[in-house]
Amino acid sequence: MKAVTCITFIFLLCQGAIGQTQTASTSDIAISSTPSSDIDWANFENELTEEDNWSFHTNQEGKLLYIDFESLGGKMNRLVLKSAEKEVVIEDNHLFDLPINTIYEVNLEKLERGSYFVELHTYDNKVIREEITIN
């Protein structure tokens, strides 16, 4: 009787694992095809020229800022977003665990209009500073 119960239990566990695996693999297929900006992501790398600087890029609505760590030199240690008055608005001290090829996203939706400065601190104590304007 114990053997039958154990075999039944193992069979049910296997069925549950197979069902979850199939669900996980099909959920990756449902990707939205609605474009969020006028960037042609399929040909993104082919369209870049020497003059294009995609290290700091905002979306079409100006609500999100994308920072490409790889184009800036790799791993970053810290991010600080300061207002024009040098007041710290956003700070992230946990960039050390992100991969080198990260595209970091900053939500600008709650910020007031004006100029802001993004400061990225690298591991070799360099500071990359970029001014952004929110309209």
Phi, psi and omega per residue, in radians:
M1 nan -0.706 3.114
K2 -1.128 -0.657 -3.137
A3 -1.119 -0.756 3.135
V4 -1.121 -0.726 3.126
T5 -1.123 -0.764 3.132
C6 -1.122 -0.753 3.138
I7 -1.140 -0.718 3.097
T8 -1.095 -0.754 3.140
F9 -1.097 -0.788 3.122
I10 -1.105 -0.728 3.106
F11 -1.041 -0.778 3.140
L12 -1.144 -0.678 3.092
L13 -1.100 -0.735 3.127
C14 -1.119 -0.738 3.123
Q15 -1.092 -0.723 3.112
G16 -1.122 -0.705 3.129
A17 -1.163 -0.721 3.125
I18 -1.130 -0.732 3.131
G19 -1.109 -0.696 3.125
Q20 -1.207 -0.654 3.124
T21 -1.108 -0.767 3.132
Q22 -1.160 -0.651 3.117
T23 -1.158 -0.745 -3.131
A24 -1.129 -0.672 -3.093
S25 -1.282 -0.527 3.138
T26 -1.462 -0.358 -3.128
S27 -1.253 -0.364 3.118
D28 -1.285 -0.271 -3.074
I29 -1.352 -0.557 -3.067
A30 -1.363 1.595 3.137
I31 -2.051 2.355 -3.135
S32 -1.192 2.336 3.132
S33 -1.778 0.155 3.121
T34 -1.359 2.118 -3.131
P35 -1.232 2.363 3.137
S36 -1.677 -0.160 3.103
S37 -2.711 -3.085 -3.130
D38 -1.643 0.386 3.088
I39 -1.530 2.287 3.068
D40 -1.532 1.578 -3.028
W41 -1.123 -0.483 -3.131
A42 -1.159 -0.585 -3.126
N43 -1.998 0.419 -3.032
F44 -0.962 -0.919 -3.089
E45 -1.189 -0.522 -3.137
N46 -1.276 -0.450 -3.069
E47 -1.575 -0.187 -3.123
L48 -1.213 2.418 3.056
T49 -2.022 3.052 3.141
E50 -1.090 -0.543 -3.098
E51 -1.395 -0.390 -3.108
D52 -1.257 2.280 3.075
N53 -2.069 1.806 -3.110
W54 -1.753 0.280 -3.139
S55 -1.111 -0.713 3.093
F56 -2.160 2.109 -3.078
H57 -2.503 2.326 3.059
T58 -1.789 2.669 3.100
N59 -1.290 3.060 -3.033
Q60 -1.053 -0.646 -3.134
E61 -1.400 -0.208 -3.126
G62 1.313 0.328 -3.092
K63 -1.677 -0.305 -3.118
L64 -2.253 2.444 3.054
L65 -1.974 2.249 3.102
Y66 -1.903 2.292 3.132
I67 -2.115 2.126 -3.113
D68 -1.633 1.794 -3.103
F69 -1.107 -0.659 -3.086
E70 -1.080 -0.740 -3.134
S71 -1.239 -0.308 3.120
L72 -1.641 -0.048 3.066
G73 2.098 0.038 3.029
G74 1.988 -2.355 -3.008
K75 -1.191 2.404 3.091
M76 -1.993 2.710 -3.099
N77 -1.777 -0.664 -2.992
R78 -2.728 2.537 3.063
L79 -2.154 2.346 3.085
V80 -2.331 2.281 3.043
L81 -1.950 2.076 -3.080
K82 -2.023 2.576 3.048
S83 -1.321 3.024 3.120
A84 -1.088 -0.412 3.122
E85 -1.528 0.195 3.123
K86 1.219 0.304 3.083
E87 -1.470 2.301 3.140
V88 -1.266 2.116 -3.115
V89 -1.751 -0.775 3.126
I90 -2.361 2.426 3.093
E91 -2.485 2.352 3.093
D92 -2.328 1.961 -3.126
N93 -1.729 0.191 -3.053
H94 -2.010 0.711 3.120
L95 -1.504 -0.174 -3.065
F96 -1.089 -0.462 -3.099
D97 -1.643 0.092 3.118
L98 -1.540 2.548 3.127
P99 -1.208 2.875 -3.102
I100 -1.082 -0.622 -3.059
N101 -1.611 0.517 -3.126
T102 -1.254 2.453 2.885
I103 -1.925 1.865 -3.021
Y104 -1.508 2.396 -3.084
E105 -1.968 2.241 3.094
V106 -2.047 2.198 3.127
N107 -1.438 2.075 -3.112
L108 -1.797 0.090 -2.978
E109 -1.053 -0.646 -3.049
K110 -1.570 -0.002 -3.114
L111 -1.510 2.576 3.099
E112 -1.340 2.863 3.096
R113 -1.110 2.599 3.105
G114 2.454 -2.984 -3.141
S115 -1.700 2.494 3.113
Y116 -2.394 2.767 3.123
F117 -2.121 2.206 3.067
V118 -1.688 2.204 3.077
E119 -2.063 2.140 3.074
L120 -1.931 2.160 3.137
H121 -1.740 2.175 -3.128
T122 -1.592 2.997 3.137
Y123 -1.224 -0.398 3.114
D124 -1.687 0.505 3.025
N125 1.084 0.485 3.002
K126 -1.647 2.642 3.089
V127 -2.076 2.112 3.058
I128 -1.697 2.130 -3.048
R129 -2.128 2.317 -3.122
E130 -2.410 2.345 3.090
E131 -1.610 2.349 3.062
I132 -2.178 2.674 3.123
T133 -2.138 2.304 3.106
I134 -1.845 2.139 -3.132
N135 -1.700 nan nan
